[in-house]
Amino acid sequence: DSDFHGHLSSLLLQKSLHLLPLIAMDPYKHLPSSAFNAPFMTTNAGAPVWNDNNALTIGRRGPVLLEDYHLVEKLAHFARERTPERVVHARGASAKGFFEVTHDISDLTCADFLRAPGVQTPIIIRFSTVIHERGSPETIRDPRGFAVKFYTREGNFDLVGNNFPVFFIRDAIKFPDVIHAFKPNPKSHIQENWRILDFCSHLPESLSTFTWFYDDVGIPQDYRHMEGFGVQTFTLINKAGKVNYVKFHWKPTCGVKSLT
């Protein structure tokens, strides 16, 4: 009898092992997944999900078990699926195109993408507002970001820029302070001018940018009628090893227009 029952248990076990993969991969029992065109739902590790509607418990009415890895993974995804927006430059728009050298500047640099007139380099530009959140209007007074990425043969070259030729601060350690001064009050969500004036009055180096901010260019009509300026001063080195200090300026062919 013991041999018979042992043989029967072995057969049942083999049957169940053969059936499990078929049931787990049944497209009619599991939701489809877009990952790798799998015909069934899978975990992050690629294992088929046996049940997406129930959690493992101790008995029918017992507590939920932490060994239910699919439940833990599903809740972890849910808790992290909303990525907070970036602190600055949250709202933006991108445009693709190419950069073409029009003049010989080999006396300034030996960079490959600036080597000769007529050389074209693919680029992508991100225009953005700076202070306000993603849902804010684009007609408010706010600096505009002007970031350019060059896809050169020597690697990517990033040029961080704004629509002002100067910046509020010299030292990076003050950057959180200037952003806190211009950001809306986190309690009322209203921008408070007294904090802007307080910061700029205690930091005279920011007054040049302050005048640009309250000039007509503080509210550009659109991105086609807006200038761009590289924030930093760059060091370019030519083939002879001579160092040259330059700033990048973008001049719109459509002219500069503002909403004033």
JOVEN-V801385 format. One record per residue. N is the residue number from 1. RES is the residue in one letter. D_LAST is the distance of its C-alpha to the last C-alpha in whole Angstrom. Layout:
n=N res=RES d_last=D_LAST
n=N res=RES d_last=D_LAST
This chain:
n=1 res=D d_last=97
n=2 res=S d_last=95
n=3 res=D d_last=95
n=4 res=F d_last=94
n=5 res=H d_last=91
n=6 res=G d_last=90
n=7 res=H d_last=90
n=8 res=L d_last=88
n=9 res=S d_last=85
n=10 res=S d_last=85
n=11 res=L d_last=84
n=12 res=L d_last=82
n=13 res=L d_last=80
n=14 res=Q d_last=80
n=15 res=K d_last=79
n=16 res=S d_last=76
n=17 res=L d_last=75
n=18 res=H d_last=75
n=19 res=L d_last=73
n=20 res=L d_last=70
n=21 res=P d_last=68
n=22 res=L d_last=69
n=23 res=I d_last=67
n=24 res=A d_last=64
n=25 res=M d_last=63
n=26 res=D d_last=64
n=27 res=P d_last=60
n=28 res=Y d_last=61
n=29 res=K d_last=62
n=30 res=H d_last=58
n=31 res=L d_last=55
n=32 res=P d_last=54
n=33 res=S d_last=51
n=34 res=S d_last=49
n=35 res=A d_last=50
n=36 res=F d_last=52
n=37 res=N d_last=53
n=38 res=A d_last=55
n=39 res=P d_last=57
n=40 res=F d_last=57
n=41 res=M d_last=55
n=42 res=T d_last=56
n=43 res=T d_last=55
n=44 res=N d_last=53
n=45 res=A d_last=56
n=46 res=G d_last=57
n=47 res=A d_last=60
n=48 res=P d_last=60
n=49 res=V d_last=59
n=50 res=W d_last=62
n=51 res=N d_last=60
n=52 res=D d_last=57
n=53 res=N d_last=57
n=54 res=N d_last=60
n=55 res=A d_last=60
n=56 res=L d_last=63
n=57 res=T d_last=65
n=58 res=I d_last=69
n=59 res=G d_last=71
n=60 res=R d_last=69
n=61 res=R d_last=68
n=62 res=G d_last=67
n=63 res=P d_last=64
n=64 res=V d_last=62
n=65 res=L d_last=63
n=66 res=L d_last=61
n=67 res=E d_last=63
n=68 res=D d_last=61
n=69 res=Y d_last=58
n=70 res=H d_last=56
n=71 res=L d_last=56
n=72 res=V d_last=54
n=73 res=E d_last=52
n=74 res=K d_last=51
n=75 res=L d_last=50
n=76 res=A d_last=48
n=77 res=H d_last=46
n=78 res=F d_last=45
n=79 res=A d_last=44
n=80 res=R d_last=42
n=81 res=E d_last=40
n=82 res=R d_last=37
n=83 res=T d_last=35
n=84 res=P d_last=33
n=85 res=E d_last=30
n=86 res=R d_last=29
n=87 res=V d_last=28
n=88 res=V d_last=24
n=89 res=H d_last=23
n=90 res=A d_last=24
n=91 res=R d_last=22
n=92 res=G d_last=22
n=93 res=A d_last=22
n=94 res=S d_last=25
n=95 res=A d_last=25
n=96 res=K d_last=29
n=97 res=G d_last=30
n=98 res=F d_last=31
n=99 res=F d_last=31
n=100 res=E d_last=33
n=101 res=V d_last=34
n=102 res=T d_last=33
n=103 res=H d_last=35
n=104 res=D d_last=38
n=105 res=I d_last=37
n=106 res=S d_last=41
n=107 res=D d_last=41
n=108 res=L d_last=39
n=109 res=T d_last=40
n=110 res=C d_last=42
n=111 res=A d_last=40
n=112 res=D d_last=42
n=113 res=F d_last=38
n=114 res=L d_last=37
n=115 res=R d_last=41
n=116 res=A d_last=40
n=117 res=P d_last=38
n=118 res=G d_last=38
n=119 res=V d_last=38
n=120 res=Q d_last=36
n=121 res=T d_last=35
n=122 res=P d_last=34
n=123 res=I d_last=31
n=124 res=I d_last=29
n=125 res=I d_last=25
n=126 res=R d_last=24
n=127 res=F d_last=20
n=128 res=S d_last=19
n=129 res=T d_last=17
n=130 res=V d_last=19
n=131 res=I d_last=20
n=132 res=H d_last=20
n=133 res=E d_last=22
n=134 res=R d_last=23
n=135 res=G d_last=22
n=136 res=S d_last=19
n=137 res=P d_last=16
n=138 res=E d_last=14
n=139 res=T d_last=10
n=140 res=I d_last=11
n=141 res=R d_last=10
n=142 res=D d_last=13
n=143 res=P d_last=15
n=144 res=R d_last=16
n=145 res=G d_last=20
n=146 res=F d_last=21
n=147 res=A d_last=25
n=148 res=V d_last=27
n=149 res=K d_last=31
n=150 res=F d_last=33
n=151 res=Y d_last=36
n=152 res=T d_last=39
n=153 res=R d_last=42
n=154 res=E d_last=43
n=155 res=G d_last=41
n=156 res=N d_last=37
n=157 res=F d_last=35
n=158 res=D d_last=32
n=159 res=L d_last=29
n=160 res=V d_last=27
n=161 res=G d_last=23
n=162 res=N d_last=20
n=163 res=N d_last=16
n=164 res=F d_last=17
n=165 res=P d_last=20
n=166 res=V d_last=21
n=167 res=F d_last=22
n=168 res=F d_last=23
n=169 res=I d_last=27
n=170 res=R d_last=30
n=171 res=D d_last=32
n=172 res=A d_last=32
n=173 res=I d_last=34
n=174 res=K d_last=31
n=175 res=F d_last=29
n=176 res=P d_last=30
n=177 res=D d_last=29
n=178 res=V d_last=25
n=179 res=I d_last=25
n=180 res=H d_last=27
n=181 res=A d_last=24
n=182 res=F d_last=21
n=183 res=K d_last=23
n=184 res=P d_last=23
n=185 res=N d_last=26
n=186 res=P d_last=29
n=187 res=K d_last=30
n=188 res=S d_last=27
n=189 res=H d_last=25
n=190 res=I d_last=22
n=191 res=Q d_last=20
n=192 res=E d_last=21
n=193 res=N d_last=19
n=194 res=W d_last=23
n=195 res=R d_last=24
n=196 res=I d_last=21
n=197 res=L d_last=22
n=198 res=D d_last=26
n=199 res=F d_last=26
n=200 res=C d_last=24
n=201 res=S d_last=26
n=202 res=H d_last=29
n=203 res=L d_last=28
n=204 res=P d_last=27
n=205 res=E d_last=27
n=206 res=S d_last=23
n=207 res=L d_last=22
n=208 res=S d_last=20
n=209 res=T d_last=19
n=210 res=F d_last=17
n=211 res=T d_last=15
n=212 res=W d_last=14
n=213 res=F d_last=13
n=214 res=Y d_last=11
n=215 res=D d_last=10
n=216 res=D d_last=6
n=217 res=V d_last=9
n=218 res=G d_last=9
n=219 res=I d_last=7
n=220 res=P d_last=9
n=221 res=Q d_last=9
n=222 res=D d_last=12
n=223 res=Y d_last=15
n=224 res=R d_last=16
n=225 res=H d_last=13
n=226 res=M d_last=14
n=227 res=E d_last=16
n=228 res=G d_last=19
n=229 res=F d_last=22
n=230 res=G d_last=25
n=231 res=V d_last=25
n=232 res=Q d_last=29
n=233 res=T d_last=31
n=234 res=F d_last=33
n=235 res=T d_last=37
n=236 res=L d_last=38
n=237 res=I d_last=42
n=238 res=N d_last=43
n=239 res=K d_last=47
n=240 res=A d_last=48
n=241 res=G d_last=47
n=242 res=K d_last=45
n=243 res=V d_last=42
n=244 res=N d_last=38
n=245 res=Y d_last=35
n=246 res=V d_last=32
n=247 res=K d_last=28
n=248 res=F d_last=27
n=249 res=H d_last=23
n=250 res=W d_last=22
n=251 res=K d_last=20
n=252 res=P d_last=19
n=253 res=T d_last=20
n=254 res=C d_last=17
n=255 res=G d_last=15
n=256 res=V d_last=12
n=257 res=K d_last=9
n=258 res=S d_last=6
n=259 res=L d_last=4
n=260 res=T d_last=0
